[in-house]
Amino acid sequence: MTNDAPKVVTLRLVISICAAVPGMFLFGYNIGVMNAPEEMLKEFIGNVYSEKTGQNLEPDKVNWAYSLAASIFAVGGMAGGVTGGVIADRFGRKGGMLMNLVLGIIGGTCMALARSVRSIELLIIGRLIDGVSCGLSTGLVPMYLMEIAPVAMRGAAGTLNQLGVTFGILTSGVLGIPLLLGTKERWHCLFVVAVIPPLLQLLLLPVSPESPRYLLISKQQEAEARKALQSLRKSSDVEDEIEEMKQEDSASKDEPAVSMLQVLKGKEYRLPLVIGLMMHLSQQLSGVNAVLFYSVGIFKAAGVEDENAKYGNIGVGGIMVVMTLVSIPLMDKAGRRTLHLCGLGGMFIFSIIFTVSLFTKEIVGHWVVFVSVVSMLLYMVFFAIGPGTIPWMLMAELFPQGPRSAAMSIGVLVNWSAGFAVSLIYPPMQALIKEFSFVPFIFLLAIFWTFTYLKLPETKGKTFEEIAALFRAASPTRSPSANEPQELVAVVPGTLKRDEGPQLVAADTARPVRRAKSTESLRTLEKTKSRESHRKTSAAAE
């Protein structure tokens, strides 16, 4: 019946996505919110110390206290990242986000009240709590989005995850200008805004379903999973997706519960783990955090006037939002691998141009400042196209349901740790090698591009079970179980299809093809019978 055909985009799916994405908006907002009021926060720290002790705090200690308040966010993020997988498995993806929004409200409230109660400690504690909340979000949100989206829309859903981050960065930059909240009287209101995203989640999450995949595979609640899926698809005919989840569940029956340590030690998880972690490192070690955290200083070094350099951060944020929007339809058309290669390649080229423009500034003339600014903005364009989005979704796609939460936790921890390292290392590195400060990132981008080209398979349009089967077949230490397709038993290294990366092939090129066809026919017949049985049951109930 045509009315029963599943719809790709439904109101409930949109509501569920809107319920999750504010968690990533808060992450992006907190990345940038400390930049604009830096001088005001330092003045606040010095004044409060004087009020409480009757002594003046030395400037270097004021800087240290500000740095602690800013960087402790990353420490909280690492803690949240480590615990995210456990929370996702124990309380569910939706349940974990409901718990997490409480942390977001508490953290934002502490920071907003710090000025009124004259407490430096409350500012730092609030920043730490916000970090834990955002660390949890970077694991829970992409996992939830990947599991509720249809296969054909999974790339777009993953891109919306990054759109939340980029829009948060842009919002913090815009609100932080002196015309709005970037003043001595209003800077604390920037932290009041941080409470709004979790309050929005509090309204939307209760009317959003739990991940059907989590309900069926992790909790073995098929009826609840079917109900959640029917709500998301606005259709009673969801048997194809239920069957696909059952196949993934069946294929993972032989595997015990997987912890982070087991994912790190397990040889069968080694290849997807290395690929996933390299994607996360390609995001953070590309130099993007140097741009996000120190864009004003970078533009000043390029010769941009102080007043104009302050608005460079807004320009960077605006470009990231626009290009993330552009990449939404591309993600499921061009594919993850192609976009990541294009993104890394573009960043490599414009990093070189930016570096050349810096050390030729005095020789060529003032017009090269224009080249510096444009090359840095184009660098961010290519970051938004691929590396900004893809690592978060790939970690969820590369692993089956069992180890997915643990793998996501490892990925989030590595991502936050690498970002924290760059934010600490870049300022002294810039002071030491000056205009050549992007050269290390250029070499790293070349390494990441080469790795992506050689190792990353295309996941576009593939189900979770198909992706898992690829890596099971590639594992040299494990033979296929009775629940797995027997023809998928070998990978030919270096065998590539255009834009698809390493391809899975059959060990026997003759008989496995006939087996695959007969197996597919049997599965199609079973699905048809299952759908007919379900429809008859529904009709009888009515």
N, C-alpha and C positions, 0 to 999 in steps of 0.2 A: 504494500500500500504506500503510495508516494508520500502521504502525510507522515508516515513512520520513518522515512529516510532520515538518518542522522544529519543534523546541520553542523557545519564546521564552526561557525561563530554564533553563539547564542547569548541571550541576556545573562543567564546564570554563569556562563564561562567568563564573560566580560566582568561581572561583579566579582567573581573569584580572583581574577587577575588583578583587579583594582584593589582588592582586599590585601593582596600580598605585596604588590609593588611599593607601597609607602614605606615598607621596611628598608628597601634599597634606596629610596629617596632620602631617608634619614641618614643612611650611610654616606651618601654623596654630600648632603648638607653639612654633616659633621666634619668631612674632609676640609671644607673651605671656610667654615664659620669662624675659626680663630684667626684667619688672615687679616680681615679688614680692621677689627678692633684691637690689633696687636699693641699699639702704643697706649691705648686706653686701658687695656688689661694690665699692662706693666705699671702704669700709673696707679691703678687700683691696688695692685699687690703692694707697691711701695707705701701707699697711704695707709692701708689697713695694718701693715706691719708697724708703722710709726704710731698709729693710734693705740695699738695694744702694748707696745714695748717702750714707747717714748724715745726710740732711737730710729735713725734713718738706715734703711737697707741699702747696702752698696749696689751700684748698677749691675755688676756682674752676677750678684746673687738674685737680683730682680730678674735678669735674663734667664738664670737657671730655673727659677720658680715658674716663669712663663713657659720655658721649654718643657718642664716636667708636666705642666697642665696640658700642653699640646700633645706631647708624645705618649702620655699615659693612655691616650685613646687607643693607640696601636697595641699596647700591652693588654688592655681589656679585650680588644678584637681577637688577639691570639687565644686568650682564655675562652672566649665565646666560640671560636672556631673549633677548638679541641672538644668541647662538650656538645656541640651542635648535633653530631651524629647520634650520640646516646639519647638526647632529648627527642630527636626525630623518630627513633625506633621505639622509644618507650611511650611517648605521649602523642605521636603522630605528627604529620607536617602541620596541619591546622592547629592542633593542640599546642605544639611547640611555639607557633607564632602568637597564639593567644597568651601564653605565658610570657613570651618575650616582650610583647607590647607594654606589659607592666614595668619592665626594666626601662624601656624607652621613656615612659611617663616620669618615672622616678628620677632618672638621670637628667632629663631636661628641666624638671622642676628644681632640682638641687642647683643646677648652674644658673637658672633664672633668679633664684632667691639669694645667691651668694652676695650680690651687691647690696641688697636690702639689709641682710643680717651681718654684713661686713666680715665675711669668712672666706679666706683663701682655701682652707681645707675643704669646704663645701664645694667650691668650684672644681677642685681636683678630683674629689670623690664622684661628683656628677659626671665629669668627663670620663672617668674610669668606667662607671656604670653604663654610660652611653656606648663606650667601646665594646663592652661585653654584649650589649644588645645588638650592635651592628655586626659583630662577629657571628652571632647566632643567625642574624638575617642573611648574611652572605652564604650560609649553608642551607638554611631552611627555605628561603624564597625561591632560588633557582630549582631546587629539588621539587618543590610543590608545583611550580609552573611547568616543568618538564613532564610531570606525571599526570597533570590534568589536561594538558593540551593534546589535540589529535595529532597523529604522526605528521600530517601535512602542514600543521601549524606550529610545530615544536620550535622551529628556528625563530619564528616571529615572536613567540612567547618568551624565548630566551633573550631576544633583543630588547623586549620591553623591560626585562630585568635591568639591563644596562641603561636604558632610557631613564629609569628612576634615579640611578646614580648620577648621570650627567645633568638631569634637571635639578637635582639637589645641589650639585656644585654651582650651577648657574644661579639658582635662587639665593644661595648664601652670598655670592658675589654681588648680585644686584641689591639685595637688602642691606649689604654692608657699606654702600656708598654714603657719603655725608648727607646727601639730600633725603635719605630715608632713615636707617637705624644706626648708621656709623658715626654717632656723636657721643660725647661724654655723658649726655643725659639719657640716651636711648640704647646704648650698646647691649644692655642686659636683655632687651626685648628680642634680640637675635636668638637667645636661648629659649625664650617663651615660644617662638615659632617652632622649635624642635619638638614641642609637645604635641603639635597638631597632627603629624603623621600617625603616631600610635593611637590617638583618639579616633582618627578616621578608620583605622583597622578595627578598633573596638566596635564600631558601628557595622562594618561590612563582614568581618570574619564569622560572626554567629550565623549569618544567612548563607554562608559559603560551605559547600560540602568538603569532607575530608577527601584526601587523595584516594580514588578508587583502587589504584594499584597497591597502595599501602594496606587498605582494608582487605583486599583479596589475598595478596601474597604474604604479607607480614602478619595479619590478624586472622586469616582464614575465614573472613566474614563475607561470603559470596553474595548473599542477599543484600547486605548493606552496600557492597561495592557496586552491584548492579543498580541499586537505587540512586547512588551518587552519580554514576555514569549516565543514567537516564536523565537526571536533572541537568547535568552539564551539557549533554547533547540534545536535550529537548526532544527525545525520541525513545520509544520503547524497544526499538531494534538496535541493541548494542552488543549482540552476540558475537560479532567478529572481534571486537575489542576484548570482551570477556574471554573468548577462546585464546586470543593472543597472550593475555595475562596468565591463563591457566598453563599454556605451553612454557612460559618463562618460569612459572612456579614449579612445574613438573621437572624442567631441566635443572632447577636448583635444589631439588629434594635431596640429592646426594651430598650437598654441601652443608656442613654445620653452620651455626650462627657465627658470623664473622666480625671480629673486633679490629680496631686500628692496627694492633700489633700483628694480627694474622694477615691483614692486607699487606703490611710491610714485608712480612716474611714469606708469604705464599708465592711460589714460582708462577702459578697460573694467573696471578694478578700483576706480575711484574711489568709486562709490556703495557697494558692499559694505564698502570700507575705511573710509569716513567713518561708516557706520552702526556697524560693529564697534568703531571707536575711541570713538565717542560712548557706546556701551554700557559700555566699560571706564571712561571718564571719569565716567559717571553712577554707577558703583560707588565710585570713589575720591574724587570731589569732592562726594559727598553728605554728607560730614562723618563717615562711619563710622569712619575712622581716628582722628579726634579722640576718639571714644567708646572705641575699643579701647585706644588708647595712654594716654589720660588720664581714664579713667572714674572713678578714685578722686577726682581733683581736681574733676571735673565734679559728682560727687555731693556733695562737700564744699561746693562753691559753691552748691549747691541747698539746703544746710542740714542735710545728713545728718551724724551724728556720725562722728568719725574711725574708730572701731572698726567701725562698721557699713559705712562707705564702702569699707573694704578688701575686703568680701565682695561689693561691687557688681559687680566684674569677673567673679566666678563666676556671679552671676545673669545677667549679659549673655551669658556663654558658654553657660550652660544653656539660655536662651531660644533662642539661635541654633541649637543642636543640635536641640531639640524642633521648632522651626518648619521647619528644613531637612528633617527626617523627614516632617513634614506635607506639604511641597511635593513630595515624590517622586511620589506618585500624581497630583498636580495638574498636573505639568509636561507630561504627554502627554495630559491631558484638557482642561484650560483653555487650554493653549498658552503659548508663551514671551512673546508680545506682551501678552496679557492680564495675566499674572502680573507682568511688568515694570512695566506701567502701574499696577497695583494697589500694587505695592511702592513705587514712586516717589511715588504719590499719598498713601499712608499716611505715608511719611517726611516729606513736605511738611507735612501737617496736624499731626503730632505735634511737628515741629520748631517750628512756630509756637506750639503750646500750651506747650512747654518754655520757649521764650523769654519768653512772656508771664508764666509762673509765676515766672521768675527776677526780672524787674524789678517784680513786684507783691508779692514775698515780704514786704517790710517793711510794705506797706500793708494787705494782706489778712489776714495772720497766719501762724502757724507751720504750720497745716494744709496750706498750699499746697505744702509740701515733698513731701507724698504725691503731689500732682499732678505735680510735677517728676519724681519717680522713675518713676511709672507711665508718663508720656508718653515718657520716655527708653527704657524697656523696650519699649513698644509701637513706638517708632521702630525698634528692633532687630528686632522681630517682622516688620515689613514689609520691612526690609532682607533678612532671611533668606528671605522668600517669593519675591522676584524678583531684585533687583540683586546679591545675594550670590552667586547661582548662574549666572544667565543669560549674563553677558558672556563667561565662559570657554567655554561650549558654543557660543554664537552665532558666535564668530570661526571655529570649526572648521566650522560648518554653512554659513556664507555663502560660502565659497570652495571651488572644485573642487580635486582632488588636486594639480595642478601648483603653484599658488601658495599652497596651504594652509599649508605649513610656514613660508614667509616671512611670510605675513600673521599667523600666530600669534606669530612672533617680534616683529613690530612691535607687536601688541596687548599682549604681555607687557611689552615695554619701556615703553610708554606707561602701562600699569597701575602698574608699579613706580615709575616716575618721578613720577606724580601722587600716589601714596601717600606717597612720600618728601617731596614738596613740602608736603603737608598736615601731616605730622608735624613739619616744621620751622617752618611758618608759624603753626600754631594757637596754641602757647604765647604768643608775643609778641602775637598778635592778641587772645587772651583777656585778656592784661594791659592792652591798650590800650582795648578796647571792652567788656570785662567781660561783663555779662549779655546783651549783644547779639552775642556771638561766633558765634552760629549763624545770624545774619541773612544773611551771604553764602551760606551753604549753602542757605538757603531759596530765594533767588533762583536759584541754580544748579539746584536740584531742579525748579523751575517750568520752566526752559529745557529740561532733559532730558526731562521728562514731555511737553512739547509736541513736541519732536523725535521721541520714540518714537511718539507718536500719529500724526504726519504721515508718517514715513518707514520705520518698521520693519515689514516684512512678517511674516506668521506662517509659521514653518518647521515647525510641528507636523505630523507624518505625511508630510512630503515627503522624497523621496530627495535625495541630494546633487546628482544630475544635474538634477532638477526645480528645485532652488533655483538652481543655476548657470544654467539656461536662463532663469530669470526675469531675472537681471541681464544676461545676454547680450542679451536682447531689449530691455532698458532702455538699453543702451549706444547713444548716438547716432552713434558713430564707426565702428561695426562691423556689417556685415551678416551674417546667419546663413550658416555654411558648409554644405557638402553633408552634413555629419554631424549637423546640428542640425535639429530639427523646424521646418519652414518656416512653419507657421502661427503660431509664437510670435514675432511681430516687432514688437509695439507694446505700450507700457504707457500706459494712460490715467491721468494724474496725478489723484489725489484719488478715483479709483474704489475704493470700499471695500466689502468684505463685513463684516458684523458680526464683530468680534474677529479679523479677518484682515489688516487693513492694506491697502496698495497691492496691487492685483491685476493679474495678467498677462491680457491679452485678445488675441484674434486680430485681425489687421489687417483681414481680410475676414470678416464675420460669417455668410456663407452657405457658400461652398465649403470653407473651412478646417475646418468642423465635419465634413463628409463625409470630408475627407482624414484628419482625426484618427481617425475611426472605422475607416477602412480600414487606416491605419497601425497602429492598436492591434490589429486582427485579425491582420495580418501578423506583428506581434511576438509575439502570443500563440501563433500557429501555429509560429513559429520556436523559441520557448521549449519548446513541447510536443515538437517533434522533437528538440531538444537533450537534453531530459530522457530521452526514450525511448532515444536513442542511448547516453547515458551509462549507463542502467540495463542495456541489453543488454551493453555492454562489461563492466560489473561482474559480470553473471551469467556471462558467458563466462570471465572471469578466475577466478571461483569454481569 
